């Protein structure tokens, strides 16, 4: 059964809104990490840049091959969730 076009629009809008909220949290977490400086901050900055380039290429390729905008947004949400989870983990404190 095919969805009504209005339902598809609503689902896509909800996915985009959700992805934007999570992306804002990832940006904040990355800024905190980068503000601390050091090698970990540099690695995060490098990861962020390479991730953006890869994501752009993947999105363009998916759309060029007939993929839907919804599939691109869902893919981005997966990446953003993984980053949010990775950046939210607090490092264990050293005993000393």
ABEGO torsion letter per residue (X at the ends): XBBBAAAAAAAAAAAAAAAAAAAAAAAAAAAAAAAAEEAAAAAAAAAAAAAAAAAAAAAAAAAAAGBBAAAAAAAAAAAAAAAAAAAABBBBBBBX
